[in-house]
Amino acid sequence: MQHYQSLEELSLKNSWLTIGVFDGVHRGHREIIQKLVQDAHANDAPALVLTYSPHPASVLTGREIRCLTTSTERADLLGMLGVDAVIT
């Protein structure tokens, strides 16, 4: 699994992508990610996740939003689910 800090670092062509904060990578997140990975790989496409740091609510409100995981921890958890690349 690769962890990128910019969309400019990779090509999104022919890839399957989901977007979200995915903080904590809970059961609901895992179901979404497992479906993404299954369907992407069945179509010979990479499964990509775009996530945020800092949390979007923090940017919009100016309040600190504490996350359960760092962006690196989140990428590692997503990688364990079979994601090919994470973009933070």
Disulfide bonds with the S-S distance in Angstrom:
none
